[in-house]
Amino acid sequence: MEQNNEFVTAVARLKGCGMSARKMRLAADIIRGEEVGKALGILKFTKKEAAVWLDKLLTSAIANWSVLADNEADDYNLVVSAIWVDQAPQLKRFRPAPHGRAHRIRKHSCHVTLQVTNTKAVEVAQEEVYEEAELEETE
């Protein structure tokens, strides 16, 4: 995490969420690479339980970014630069079955990591690369 106001990346993590990673990835794939305002709108109108968790996580990442950058998040164009979902440990339970047997029930959980980056810095960095390439061509 850089402390330069031009380029700041903030991270928020959700650990031990009581939902399978496969279900969480369905909602995570929707907002990957989107602008923060658009991603919040998408999550608000998505009819999945994972959207509620990701909405809270994205709000936390925005707050983390504003603390790191010492600026308001509204002034910069924030983007969900990366989001990934990993499996967490399973809770294993037993349910009674016919003839005195037992069936195992696995209750899945997941870990989610979300990164937010401002795009003004990305645009400035791309412009610098183009300017350097033009200078090399002219020489």
C-alpha positions in Angstrom: 0.0 0.0 0.0 1.5 3.2 -1.1 1.0 6.4 0.9 1.2 8.6 -2.3 -2.1 10.4 -3.0 -1.7 9.6 -6.7 -1.9 5.9 -6.3 -3.5 4.2 -3.2 -4.8 0.6 -3.0 -7.0 -0.4 -0.1 -7.9 -3.9 0.9 -10.9 -5.3 2.8 -11.2 -8.9 3.9 -14.2 -11.0 4.9 -13.2 -14.1 6.7 -15.4 -17.1 7.6 -18.5 -16.0 5.7 -21.2 -18.7 6.1 -21.7 -19.3 2.4 -20.0 -21.6 -0.1 -17.3 -20.1 -2.2 -19.1 -21.1 -5.4 -22.1 -19.1 -4.6 -20.0 -16.1 -3.5 -18.0 -16.1 -6.7 -21.2 -15.7 -8.8 -21.7 -12.3 -7.2 -18.0 -11.4 -7.1 -17.6 -11.9 -10.8 -20.3 -9.4 -11.5 -18.5 -6.4 -9.9 -14.9 -7.3 -10.8 -13.3 -4.3 -12.7 -16.3 -2.0 -12.2 -16.3 1.5 -10.8 -17.3 1.7 -7.2 -20.6 3.6 -7.7 -21.7 1.2 -10.4 -20.7 -1.8 -8.4 -22.7 -0.6 -5.4 -25.7 -0.2 -7.7 -25.3 -3.6 -9.1 -25.1 -5.2 -5.7 -28.1 -3.3 -4.5 -30.3 -4.8 -7.1 -28.8 -8.3 -7.2 -31.1 -10.9 -5.7 -28.4 -13.0 -4.1 -27.5 -13.3 -0.4 -23.8 -12.8 -1.4 -24.6 -9.3 -2.7 -25.5 -8.2 0.9 -22.1 -9.4 2.1 -20.2 -7.9 -0.8 -22.0 -4.6 -0.4 -20.7 -4.3 3.2 -17.3 -5.4 2.2 -17.1 -2.9 -0.6 -18.3 -0.1 1.7 -15.5 -1.1 4.1 -12.9 -1.0 1.4 -14.0 2.5 0.3 -13.6 3.6 4.0 -10.2 2.0 4.2 -9.1 3.9 1.0 -10.3 7.2 2.3 -8.3 6.7 5.6 -5.1 5.7 3.7 -5.4 8.5 1.2 -6.6 11.2 3.6 -9.1 12.3 1.0 -12.8 11.8 0.2 -13.5 8.8 -2.0 -15.9 10.9 -4.1 -13.1 13.0 -5.5 -11.4 10.0 -7.1 -12.7 7.4 -9.5 -12.3 4.3 -7.5 -12.4 0.9 -9.2 -12.7 -2.7 -7.8 -9.3 -3.6 -9.1 -9.3 -7.2 -7.7 -11.6 -9.5 -5.9 -11.1 -13.2 -5.1 -13.0 -15.8 -3.1 -11.2 -18.7 -1.3 -12.6 -21.7 0.5 -12.6 -21.6 4.3 -12.9 -24.6 6.7 -16.1 -26.6 6.7 -18.3 -27.4 9.6 -19.1 -31.1 9.6 -22.4 -32.1 11.2 -24.4 -35.3 11.2 -28.1 -35.9 10.5 -30.1 -39.0 11.4 -30.8 -41.4 8.5 -32.9 -44.5 8.2 -32.0 -47.8 9.9 -30.0 -46.0 12.7 -27.3 -44.6 10.4 -26.1 -41.0 10.0 -25.4 -38.8 7.0 -22.7 -36.2 7.1 -23.7 -32.6 6.3 -20.9 -30.2 5.3 -21.6 -26.5 6.0 -19.3 -24.5 3.7 -17.8 -21.1 4.3 -15.5 -18.8 2.4 -13.0 -15.9 2.7 -13.3 -12.9 0.4 -10.6 -10.3 -0.4 -11.5 -7.1 -2.2 -9.0 -4.4 -3.5 -10.0 -0.8 -4.4 -7.7 1.4 -6.4 -8.2 5.0 -7.7 -8.2 5.3 -11.5 -6.7 8.8 -11.7 -3.3 7.3 -10.8 -3.7 4.5 -13.4 -4.6 7.1 -16.1 -1.6 9.3 -15.1 0.8 6.2 -15.2 -0.5 5.2 -18.6 0.0 8.8 -20.0 3.6 8.7 -18.6 4.3 5.5 -20.4 2.9 6.9 -23.7 5.0 10.0 -23.3 8.2 8.0 -22.7 7.4 5.9 -25.7 6.9 9.0 -27.9 10.2 10.5 -26.7 12.1 7.2 -27.5 10.6 7.2 -31.0 11.6 10.8 -31.7 15.2 10.2 -30.7 
